[in-house]
Amino acid sequence: MKRYILLLLVLVTTMTSCSIDDEQNFYLEVIPIDSVITPEEFVLGEPHVISITYTRPNFCYEFNDFYYEIDGNERTVAVVNTVYTNVSCIQNTEAVTVDLNFTPTSNETYIFKFYKGEDDMGQDEYFLVEIPVVNE
């Protein structure tokens, strides 16, 4: 996961390095997920919403996108925030909920790995959720 995050950051840096303004006023940061709400099951071919809650450290953090990796029927998901550096920030934490839309394309059970941070040894930790797929 760290390799993909580094690749994402290098890509963003490369895309913004040709800017006329040499000051970069933001960076991207992966934020640990606190909780998820998922359906009990998916219906094949129908869209579903997965609600993801994380803690925004302060108001300089703004939801940007999901880190989303596919490996067969396994999905690794993390929240990516834009962190603005050119503004003063109110230092209040806030719980933020964002929705991930997902449409299953296979009859097999999907395994979601939601990034919840690192342990004391610096190893990535995940919430693992298995969601079966049914035909309506």
C-alpha distance (Angstrom), angle and dihedral (degrees) to the residues before:
residue distance angle dihedral
M1 . . .
K2 3.80 . .
R3 3.81 89.8 .
Y4 3.82 91.1 55.0
I5 3.78 92.7 46.7
L6 3.81 90.1 51.2
L7 3.81 89.8 49.1
L8 3.82 90.2 50.6
L9 3.80 91.5 50.2
V10 3.83 92.5 47.7
L11 3.79 90.1 50.4
V12 3.80 92.9 50.8
T13 3.80 91.5 45.9
T14 3.80 91.2 50.0
M15 3.79 92.5 48.9
T16 3.81 92.6 50.7
S17 3.82 98.0 38.5
C18 3.81 92.5 84.2
S19 3.78 91.3 60.3
I20 3.80 119.7 127.3
D21 3.79 87.9 -131.3
D22 3.83 106.2 70.4
E23 3.79 93.0 -161.6
Q24 3.77 114.6 91.7
N25 3.78 106.8 -150.3
F26 3.79 98.0 -171.0
Y27 3.78 145.1 30.1
L28 3.79 134.3 -164.6
E29 3.79 122.3 -110.4
V30 3.79 131.8 -175.3
I31 3.81 109.7 -130.0
P32 3.82 123.8 -155.3
I33 3.79 116.5 -111.4
D34 3.82 116.4 -122.5
S35 3.80 99.9 -167.5
V36 3.79 144.4 -14.0
I37 3.78 134.9 -151.0
T38 3.79 113.5 -153.6
P39 3.78 134.6 173.5
E40 3.84 116.4 -98.6
E41 3.80 87.7 -122.5
F42 3.78 140.4 -2.3
V43 3.79 125.3 -123.5
L44 3.80 109.8 -136.3
G45 3.81 112.1 -103.1
E46 3.81 95.8 4.3
P47 3.83 123.2 113.4
H48 3.81 118.1 -113.2
V49 3.79 133.6 -173.1
I50 3.80 123.7 -130.4
S51 3.82 112.3 -166.1
I52 3.79 114.4 -146.6
T53 3.81 123.5 -168.1
Y54 3.81 124.6 -163.0
T55 3.80 135.7 163.4
R56 3.78 116.5 -107.1
P57 3.85 105.9 -146.8
N58 3.81 93.8 -147.7
F59 3.77 141.7 -24.8
C60 3.82 94.0 -81.1
Y61 3.82 86.5 74.5
E62 3.78 118.6 85.0
F63 3.79 129.4 175.7
N64 3.80 109.9 -101.2
D65 3.79 108.2 168.1
F66 3.77 145.6 -56.1
Y67 3.76 124.5 -81.6
Y68 3.80 98.9 -133.4
E69 3.79 124.2 -177.6
I70 3.80 124.2 -178.2
D71 3.80 123.3 -154.0
G72 3.82 109.9 166.3
N73 3.80 105.1 -64.0
E74 3.80 92.7 -18.5
R75 3.81 119.1 99.3
T76 3.79 125.2 -167.2
V77 3.80 112.5 -158.4
A78 3.81 131.7 -173.2
V79 3.79 134.2 164.4
V80 3.81 117.4 -115.5
N81 3.80 119.1 -159.0
T82 3.79 130.3 -168.7
V83 3.81 108.8 -130.3
Y84 3.80 114.1 -155.9
T85 3.79 116.1 -147.3
N86 3.80 101.9 -178.7
V87 3.81 97.6 68.9
S88 3.77 136.3 65.1
C89 3.77 111.9 -108.0
I90 3.75 133.7 -144.7
Q91 3.81 103.7 -125.9
N92 3.80 98.2 -136.2
T93 3.77 122.5 124.9
E94 3.76 116.6 -135.7
A95 3.80 134.7 -172.5
V96 3.80 109.8 -123.5
T97 3.80 125.5 -168.8
V98 3.80 120.8 -158.1
D99 3.78 128.8 178.1
L100 3.78 126.8 -126.2
N101 3.80 113.8 -159.0
F102 3.79 114.8 -145.3
T103 3.80 132.5 179.7
P104 3.81 116.0 -171.5
T105 3.80 115.6 -135.2
S106 3.81 97.9 -179.3
N107 3.81 134.4 60.7
E108 3.80 91.3 -133.6
T109 3.81 124.8 100.1
Y110 3.82 113.3 -91.2
I111 3.80 120.1 -134.7
F112 3.79 115.2 -153.4
K113 3.80 121.4 -162.7
F114 3.81 109.1 -163.3
Y115 3.81 112.9 -165.0
K116 3.81 110.6 -121.1
G117 3.82 99.4 172.5
E118 3.77 136.4 -95.3
D119 3.79 130.0 -48.6
D120 3.82 124.4 -130.7
M121 3.81 89.9 -82.0
G122 3.81 93.5 54.0
Q123 3.82 94.1 -106.5
D124 3.80 119.2 141.8
E125 3.81 115.3 -107.8
Y126 3.79 126.5 -157.6
F127 3.79 142.0 -169.2
L128 3.81 103.7 -125.7
V129 3.80 116.7 -149.0
E130 3.80 125.1 177.2
I131 3.80 115.8 -159.3
P132 3.81 120.5 -174.1
V133 3.80 121.7 -142.4
V134 3.80 121.3 -133.3
N135 3.79 133.3 -171.5
E136 3.77 109.9 -122.1
